[in-house]
Amino acid sequence: MRLRAVVAGVGAVVVRDFRIFTSYRLRFLSEIATAVLSVTLFYFVSRLVTGGAFKSPQEYFAYTIVGLAMLQVLAAAIVALPVSVRQELVAGTFERILVSPLGPVSGVLAMFVFPFFSAAVMALLTIAVGVFVFGMPIRWSTAALALPVALLGSLAFLPFAVLITGAVFVFKQAGAGAGFLVTCVALVAGVFFPVALLPDWIEWTSEVQPLTPALDLLRHLVVGTPIDSVWEPTVRLVAFTAVLLPPSILVLRTCLRHAQRQGTVLEY
């Protein structure tokens, strides 16, 4: 019964988030336009790339488009959750989650679900525009595996979002750091250029966060970029999730209890 109640509660949160999303009638169209413009921009930027780490402009184009798609999913994993909680506090609607049978911790985690699927749709659209409009090569035999890999990458980054969300309940403004974190990770994880181009003193940062193995797997599955083994990055993503997610949830629960004891949980 408990599992059924949790599933029903999560489903209710997802339906609510979907209805809020669709209530802004131009939002989906604006996101589509943003994706198309981003792909178009990188297509023409790729025409400037000759030699170096890439054999052709089209190879660099495929490299960046997969990176851009995963970056959208990453932003949903890290930014959407603390921002959504902050909006709930400002709107005065978090109280419903706080007192619901689902509970505040499960309710907060449920708010991750819809942003992930929304970002996954936009990521698929980004890749589709690259393939069907600009002729980006794609490995059709394994491309369908990109979605579970993107989900695994999001789960690997979810602990960071949960920690930032916990800080939102204590400091109220901590969510602003989520966007900065995404920018920093994108620069060192090989979203727009190979990590081998990073200076030696900072290259180590590409190995201590989950976006790099997620991108390595995605590029291998979607465009056929060679990697030594698919298991090594997969194990790293699973390890990030398994090791970091439980303590991050514990920190979130502790932050909520602290805010409740202080009587500030609903303040913003």
KEGU-249785 format. One record per residue (C-alpha): residue number from 1; x, y, z; residue in three letters. Coordinates in steps of 0.05 Angstrom, whole numbers. Layout:
! residues N
    i       x       y       z   aa
  NUM       X       Y       Z  ala
...
! end
This chain:
! residues 268
    i       x       y       z   aa
    1       0       0       0  met
    2      57      47      16  arg
    3      89      37     -52  leu
    4      22      47     -86  arg
    5      11     112     -48  ala
    6      80     137     -67  val
    7      69     121    -140  val
    8       2     156    -138  ala
    9      32     216    -104  gly
   10      89     221    -153  val
   11      40     214    -211  gly
   12      -2     271    -182  ala
   13      59     316    -178  val
   14      78     300    -250  val
   15       7     314    -274  val
   16       7     380    -237  arg
   17      75     400    -266  asp
   18      51     381    -336  phe
   19     -12     423    -329  arg
   20      29     482    -305  ile
   21      77     474    -363  phe
   22      21     471    -415  thr
   23     -16     530    -384  ser
   24      38     574    -414  tyr
   25      16     565    -486  arg
   26      78     592    -520  leu
   27     129     558    -474  arg
   28     136     494    -514  phe
   29     141     533    -580  leu
   30     194     578    -550  ser
   31     235     518    -527  glu
   32     230     488    -596  ile
   33     254     553    -627  ala
   34     311     556    -577  thr
   35     333     485    -595  ala
   36     330     499    -670  val
   37     369     563    -663  leu
   38     422     530    -620  ser
   39     432     473    -669  val
   40     435     523    -727  thr
   41     487     565    -690  leu
   42     533     506    -676  phe
   43     525     481    -747  tyr
   44     554     544    -775  phe
   45     606     548    -720  val
   46     628     478    -739  ser
   47     642     502    -810  arg
   48     700     541    -781  leu
   49     732     478    -752  val
   50     787     448    -795  thr
   51     838     397    -772  gly
   52     859     391    -699  gly
   53     820     343    -656  ala
   54     766     333    -709  phe
   55     773     304    -779  lys
   56     717     346    -808  ser
   57     669     402    -790  pro
   58     612     351    -789  gln
   59     648     310    -737  glu
   60     654     371    -692  tyr
   61     581     387    -705  phe
   62     559     318    -682  ala
   63     605     324    -621  tyr
   64     574     390    -598  thr
   65     502     371    -613  ile
   66     505     309    -568  val
   67     539     352    -515  gly
   68     485     405    -521  leu
   69     430     353    -515  ala
   70     461     323    -452  met
   71     471     393    -424  leu
   72     395     404    -428  gln
   73     383     341    -387  val
   74     438     361    -338  leu
   75     406     429    -328  ala
   76     339     395    -313  ala
   77     373     350    -262  ala
   78     411     405    -225  ile
   79     374     470    -237  val
   80     301     451    -243  ala
   81     293     419    -175  leu
   82     318     476    -129  pro
   83     286     528    -174  val
   84     219     492    -171  ser
   85     222     487     -95  val
   86     240     561     -91  arg
   87     180     578    -135  gln
   88     135     535     -91  glu
   89     159     573     -29  leu
   90     149     641     -63  val
   91      79     621     -87  ala
   92      60     594     -19  gly
   93      41     526     -48  thr
   94      96     483     -16  phe
   95      52     474      45  glu
   96       8     425       6  arg
   97      69     381      -6  ile
   98      93     390      65  leu
   99      28     363      96  val
  100      11     313      41  ser
  101      13     237      54  pro
  102      71     234       4  leu
  103     115     273      52  gly
  104     161     332      38  pro
  105     223     291      19  val
  106     186     246     -30  ser
  107     147     306     -55  gly
  108     211     344     -69  val
  109     242     285    -106  leu
  110     177     276    -146  ala
  111     187     346    -173  met
  112     248     320    -211  phe
  113     208     273    -255  val
  114     171     320    -303  phe
  115     231     366    -315  pro
  116     273     306    -334  phe
  117     223     280    -386  phe
  118     212     351    -412  ser
  119     287     360    -420  ala
  120     293     291    -452  ala
  121     242     310    -504  val
  122     279     374    -520  met
  123     345     335    -523  ala
  124     315     286    -573  leu
  125     288     345    -613  leu
  126     357     377    -613  thr
  127     389     313    -641  ile
  128     332     304    -691  ala
  129     343     375    -719  val
  130     417     360    -725  gly
  131     403     294    -762  val
  132     344     312    -807  phe
  133     359     385    -822  val
  134     435     388    -821  phe
  135     454     317    -839  gly
  136     488     298    -774  met
  137     511     225    -777  pro
  138     478     178    -727  ile
  139     487     106    -707  arg
  140     416      81    -711  trp
  141     431      12    -683  ser
  142     448      39    -614  thr
  143     417     109    -613  ala
  144     355      85    -575  ala
  145     399      69    -515  leu
  146     413     143    -507  ala
  147     350     155    -466  leu
  148     367     106    -410  pro
  149     439     132    -409  val
  150     412     203    -403  ala
  151     368     181    -346  leu
  152     427     148    -312  leu
  153     468     211    -321  gly
  154     412     252    -291  ser
  155     407     206    -231  leu
  156     482     212    -222  ala
  157     474     288    -217  phe
  158     410     286    -176  leu
  159     449     283    -110  pro
  160     479     352    -125  phe
  161     409     379    -139  ala
  162     383     349     -75  val
  163     439     381     -35  leu
  164     426     449     -66  ile
  165     351     440     -53  thr
  166     366     426      20  gly
  167     406     490      23  ala
  168     346     527      -6  val
  169     305     509      56  phe
  170     360     535     102  val
  171     388     595      64  phe
  172     330     608      16  lys
  173     374     635     -41  gln
  174     421     575     -51  ala
  175     387     555    -116  gly
  176     424     611    -153  ala
  177     487     569    -148  gly
  178     457     513    -190  ala
  179     465     550    -255  gly
  180     537     567    -238  phe
  181     551     494    -224  leu
  182     522     473    -291  val
  183     566     524    -327  thr
  184     629     501    -292  cys
  185     615     427    -304  val
  186     600     441    -378  ala
  187     667     474    -387  leu
  188     708     417    -357  val
  189     667     357    -380  ala
  190     677     363    -455  gly
  191     609     390    -476  val
  192     637     437    -529  phe
  193     710     415    -536  phe
  194     751     353    -517  pro
  195     776     351    -445  val
  196     846     337    -473  ala
  197     849     411    -491  leu
  198     842     432    -418  leu
  199     905     456    -382  pro
  200     939     401    -341  asp
  201     924     435    -275  trp
  202     849     431    -286  ile
  203     841     369    -330  glu
  204     830     326    -268  trp
  205     762     358    -257  thr
  206     736     322    -319  ser
  207     744     256    -281  glu
  208     711     274    -215  val
  209     640     289    -239  gln
  210     590     246    -277  pro
  211     578     288    -339  leu
  212     643     265    -373  thr
  213     626     190    -372  pro
  214     554     206    -391  ala
  215     578     244    -452  leu
  216     628     190    -471  asp
  217     572     138    -470  leu
  218     522     182    -507  leu
  219     571     200    -562  arg
  220     589     128    -571  his
  221     517     106    -576  leu
  222     490     163    -617  val
  223     546     181    -666  val
  224     594     123    -658  gly
  225     651     159    -624  thr
  226     701     104    -604  pro
  227     712      89    -529  ile
  228     754      35    -496  asp
  229     696       4    -459  ser
  230     623      20    -448  val
  231     625     -12    -379  trp
  232     675      35    -347  glu
  233     633      99    -355  pro
  234     570      59    -339  thr
  235     599      35    -273  val
  236     622     105    -257  arg
  237     552     133    -267  leu
  238     521      78    -225  val
  239     573      90    -170  ala
  240     559     165    -169  phe
  241     485     151    -160  thr
  242     492      95    -109  ala
  243     544     129     -66  val
  244     519     201     -66  leu
  245     443     197     -71  leu
  246     427     165      -2  pro
  247     469     215      39  pro
  248     442     273      -3  ser
  249     371     252      15  ile
  250     391     248      88  leu
  251     419     319      83  val
  252     354     343      51  leu
  253     313     311     107  arg
  254     359     343     159  thr
  255     352     412     126  cys
  256     276     405     125  leu
  257     274     386     198  arg
  258     320     444     216  his
  259     274     493     178  ala
  260     213     463     212  gln
  261     244     471     281  arg
  262     262     543     265  gln
  263     193     556     237  gly
  264     222     580     171  thr
  265     206     521     125  val
  266     152     561      88  leu
  267     190     626      86  glu
  268     225     651      24  tyr
! end
